[in-house]
Amino acid sequence: MPRSVVTPLAAFGVAVAWSGGWIAGKLGVTSAPPLEFSAVRFVIATVTLAAIAIFTRTGIGSSGLVPIVLSAIFGYLGYNALVFVGLTMAPASDAALIVPTTIPVLTAVAASFFGERLSSTKIAGFVLASIGAALVIAAGQNGGDLSGRRLLGDVLMLAGAVCWAIYTALGTITLRTRSPLAVVTIATPIGALLLLPFGFFEQSYRDLGSWNTGVWIDVLYLALVVTVGSFTLFYWVVRRVGAGIAAMSSYFVPILTLAMAVVFLGDRPQPLQLVGGVVILAGVRVATLRMAEGPPLPEGAA
């Protein structure tokens, strides 16, 4: 299958997983402490990734760990702690607006410090897609007062988006000598170890036995589908097209979340939301116009 088809399909798969992750995350933190919930997620993902690495004989290595440790600090501890705590203070709709629309721009800026060129075409695409994403979410809002607690939650989510942008940009370094699976396999247990102590400040994990089936389904989805599956696939996309373009996967999240609401909840999209979806697609297309000019990567490049 040609690269022009494989890479967009992979990015779309990442966006699908992330869209479901917002739903699972919001449902999970309504019944479980957010930091405990995140720590358990990464412990489960650590065990799964270790098993996969052993089965596939994936080389891990012990050199050049500093960038991976940094990526775990920002992408696993920082992002999850800030976003999941923010979800307890603000609605998921705020998260769907703030996080997916700011990550690509922030990532492009961060990646420019690691050698990726921030071209005028990319900037135009980011702006256009951001406007589209804002239309998709804003058209579905029902209003509501902006309380201090909600504002704090929004600020935490924005800080989480900054952490994820740094994590993605660091991928341009960590992927130079390791496969995406190897990087995620190393970073995940580091993230778990960093998150575990924070759970003791909540309920010290004494409440795990009282978590209902729904919470465990949510945490398993986030551990297996999002962390093991989409994190690895996302870094595969980063390795092929760069951090800035790969981060644009998040622009599809508002569209897919809207589609899931139609299918599973029976919601009807507003006309302005459909317009926003078209604008997002146009923005992504503008930002990726120059990809076709570069030499194609071999299909084995991963």
C-alpha positions in Angstrom: 0.0 0.0 0.0 1.5 3.4 -0.9 2.8 5.8 1.7 0.2 8.4 0.7 -2.5 6.0 1.9 -0.8 4.2 4.9 0.2 7.3 6.8 -3.1 9.1 6.7 -4.9 5.9 7.7 -2.6 5.5 10.6 -3.1 9.1 11.7 -6.9 8.6 11.4 -6.7 5.5 13.5 -4.8 7.5 16.2 -7.6 10.2 16.1 -10.3 7.5 16.5 -8.6 6.1 19.5 -8.1 9.5 21.1 -11.7 10.4 20.5 -12.8 7.4 22.4 -10.2 8.2 25.0 -11.9 11.5 25.8 -15.2 9.7 26.5 -13.5 6.9 28.5 -11.4 9.5 30.5 -14.4 11.7 31.4 -16.5 8.6 32.4 -13.6 7.2 34.4 -12.7 10.3 36.5 -16.4 10.7 37.5 -16.1 7.5 39.5 -12.4 7.2 40.3 -9.7 9.6 41.5 -8.0 11.1 38.4 -4.3 10.4 39.4 -5.0 6.9 40.7 -7.0 6.3 37.5 -4.0 7.5 35.3 -1.4 5.5 37.3 -3.4 2.2 37.1 -3.8 2.8 33.3 0.0 3.1 32.8 0.8 0.1 35.1 -1.5 -2.1 32.9 0.0 -0.6 29.7 3.5 -1.3 31.1 2.9 -5.0 31.6 1.2 -5.3 28.2 4.1 -3.5 26.4 6.7 -5.5 28.1 5.0 -8.7 27.0 4.7 -7.4 23.4 8.4 -6.4 23.4 9.5 -9.8 24.7 7.3 -11.6 22.1 8.5 -9.5 19.2 12.1 -9.4 20.5 12.1 -5.6 20.3 15.5 -4.2 21.1 15.3 -1.7 24.0 18.9 -0.6 24.8 20.1 1.4 27.7 21.8 4.3 25.9 20.4 7.7 25.2 17.6 7.5 27.8 17.5 11.2 28.8 15.2 12.3 26.0 12.9 9.3 26.7 12.8 10.2 30.4 11.9 13.8 29.5 9.2 12.6 27.1 7.7 10.4 30.0 7.8 13.4 32.3 6.0 15.7 29.9 3.8 13.3 27.9 2.8 10.8 30.7 3.1 12.6 34.0 2.5 16.2 33.0 -0.2 15.6 30.3 -2.2 13.0 32.2 -2.0 14.7 35.6 -3.0 18.1 34.2 -5.7 17.0 31.8 -7.4 14.4 33.9 -7.5 16.7 37.0 -8.8 19.4 34.6 -11.6 17.1 33.5 -12.9 16.9 37.1 -13.3 20.7 37.0 -14.4 21.5 33.5 -16.7 19.7 31.0 -15.3 17.4 28.3 -16.4 19.8 25.7 -13.9 22.3 27.0 -11.2 19.7 26.7 -12.2 18.8 23.1 -11.9 22.5 22.2 -8.7 23.4 24.0 -6.5 20.3 23.7 -6.9 19.1 20.1 -6.8 22.6 18.6 -3.8 23.9 20.5 -1.6 20.8 20.4 -0.7 21.0 16.6 0.3 24.6 16.8 2.3 24.2 20.0 4.0 21.1 18.6 5.0 22.8 15.4 6.6 25.6 17.5 8.3 23.1 19.8 9.5 21.0 16.9 11.1 24.0 15.3 13.6 24.0 18.1 14.6 20.4 17.1 15.2 21.1 13.4 11.7 21.0 11.8 11.0 24.0 9.6 7.9 26.0 10.5 6.8 27.0 7.0 4.2 29.6 6.1 2.1 26.8 4.5 2.1 24.8 7.8 1.1 28.0 9.8 -1.7 28.7 7.4 -3.0 25.1 7.7 -2.8 25.2 11.5 -4.7 28.4 11.6 -7.4 27.2 9.2 -7.8 23.9 11.0 -8.0 25.6 14.4 -10.8 27.8 13.2 -12.7 24.7 11.9 -12.2 22.9 15.2 -13.5 25.9 17.1 -16.6 26.0 14.9 -17.3 22.2 15.5 -17.2 22.6 19.3 -18.6 26.1 19.7 -21.6 25.3 17.6 -22.5 22.5 19.9 -22.2 24.5 23.1 -25.2 25.1 25.3 -23.8 28.1 27.1 -23.2 28.1 30.9 -21.5 30.3 33.4 -17.7 30.3 33.4 -17.0 29.6 37.1 -13.6 29.9 38.7 -13.3 26.1 39.0 -14.1 25.6 35.3 -11.6 28.3 34.4 -8.9 26.5 36.4 -9.8 23.3 34.7 -9.4 24.9 31.3 -6.0 26.4 32.3 -4.8 22.9 33.5 -5.9 21.4 30.1 -4.0 24.1 28.2 -0.9 23.3 30.3 -1.5 19.6 29.5 -1.5 20.5 25.8 1.8 22.2 26.2 3.2 19.0 27.8 1.9 16.9 25.0 3.4 19.2 22.4 6.9 18.9 24.1 6.4 15.1 24.2 5.7 15.0 20.5 8.6 17.2 19.6 10.9 15.1 21.7 9.9 12.2 19.5 12.0 13.6 16.8 15.0 12.8 19.0 14.0 9.6 20.7 13.0 8.0 17.4 16.4 8.5 15.8 17.8 5.3 17.3 14.8 3.3 18.5 11.6 2.0 17.0 8.2 3.6 18.1 7.4 0.4 20.1 10.8 0.5 21.9 10.4 4.2 22.9 6.8 3.7 24.2 7.9 0.5 26.0 10.6 2.4 27.9 8.6 5.6 28.5 5.5 4.0 29.8 6.9 2.4 33.0 8.7 5.6 33.7 5.4 7.4 33.4 3.8 4.8 35.7 6.5 5.3 38.3 6.1 9.0 38.2 2.3 8.9 38.6 2.1 6.2 41.2 3.1 8.4 44.2 0.5 11.0 43.4 -2.2 8.4 43.8 -1.3 8.1 47.5 -2.4 11.7 48.0 -5.9 10.8 46.8 -7.1 7.5 48.4 -3.8 5.5 48.5 -5.3 3.0 46.1 -7.5 1.6 48.9 -10.5 2.2 46.7 -9.4 0.0 43.7 -11.6 -2.9 44.9 -14.7 -0.6 44.8 -14.2 0.5 41.2 -17.2 -0.7 39.2 -17.0 -2.5 35.8 -17.5 0.7 33.9 -14.4 2.2 35.4 -12.3 -0.8 34.6 -13.5 -0.9 31.0 -12.5 2.8 30.8 -9.1 2.3 32.2 -8.5 -0.8 30.0 -9.5 1.1 26.9 -7.1 3.9 27.8 -4.3 1.5 28.7 -4.6 -0.9 25.8 -6.1 1.0 22.9 -4.8 4.5 23.6 -1.5 4.0 25.4 -0.3 0.7 23.8 -2.0 1.1 20.5 -2.3 4.7 19.6 0.8 6.0 21.3 3.0 3.5 19.4 1.1 4.3 16.1 1.4 8.0 16.7 5.1 7.9 17.1 5.3 5.7 13.9 3.5 8.6 12.1 5.9 11.1 13.8 8.9 9.1 12.4 7.5 9.2 8.9 6.2 12.8 8.5 7.6 14.8 11.4 6.2 16.0 14.7 4.4 19.0 13.4 2.3 17.2 10.7 1.7 14.1 12.9 0.2 16.3 15.7 -2.5 17.4 13.2 -4.1 14.0 14.0 -5.7 15.8 16.9 -7.6 18.1 14.6 -9.8 15.1 13.6 -10.8 14.5 17.2 -13.7 17.0 17.3 -15.1 15.6 14.1 -14.9 12.0 15.2 -16.3 12.9 18.7 -19.2 14.5 16.9 -19.7 11.4 14.7 -19.6 9.1 17.7 -22.3 11.3 19.4 -24.5 10.8 16.3 -24.0 7.1 16.2 -24.0 6.2 19.9 -26.0 9.0 21.5 -28.4 9.9 18.6 -27.3 13.5 18.6 -27.9 15.6 15.5 -25.0 17.8 14.3 -25.6 21.5 13.8 -25.0 22.9 10.2 -22.2 25.0 11.6 -20.5 21.9 12.9 -20.6 20.3 9.5 -19.0 23.5 8.1 -16.3 23.3 10.7 -15.5 19.8 9.7 -15.0 20.8 6.2 -12.8 23.7 7.3 -10.7 21.3 9.4 -10.1 19.0 6.5 -9.1 22.0 4.3 -6.7 23.2 6.9 -5.0 19.8 7.2 -4.8 19.6 3.4 -3.1 23.1 3.3 -0.6 22.2 6.0 0.4 18.9 4.3 0.6 20.3 0.7 4.4 20.1 0.6 4.6 16.5 1.8 4.1 15.2 -1.7 7.1 17.2 -2.9 9.5 15.3 -0.6 11.1 11.9 -1.5 8.9 9.0 -0.5 9.8 6.9 2.5 10.2 3.1 2.0 7.3 1.2 3.4 9.7 -0.5 5.8 10.7 2.8 7.4 9.2 2.6 10.9 
